[in-house]
């Protein structure tokens, strides 16, 4: 089974991501229009929640990168150790 070229897949992924962003924006715009008074009255709480969500995303990203680096180091150690001959052959 032949797979699509990388450029076609990335173009399709970009179009889907753009469609998702437009859909999310339209939905948020509708909600903002419907609940305008609530948004204005609670703008500080909403701002703090958005700040917290961004900080949480940054922390999760940093943790994932750290775990990925640690995993690649462990893989390198295993590969190095498995490549050496055994000190006590049986």
C-alpha positions, 0 to 999 in steps of 0.5 A: 500500500503506497503512502502519500508524500510527506508534503501532501500529509503536512498540507492536509494536516495544516488545513485541518489545523486551520479548520479546527482553529476557525471552528474554535474561534467561531464557537468562542465568538458565539459564546462571548457574544451570548455571555458578554456581561458575564465576561466583562464582570469576571474579566480578572478571574478569566485572565488569571485562569488563562494565565494559569492554563498557559503556565500549566501548558508550559510546565507540561511541555518542559516536563515532557521534553525532560522525560524525553531527554532522560529516556534517550539517555537511558536508551544510549546507556542500554545500547552501550552496555548491551554492546559490551562483552560480558565480564563473566562469560558462561 
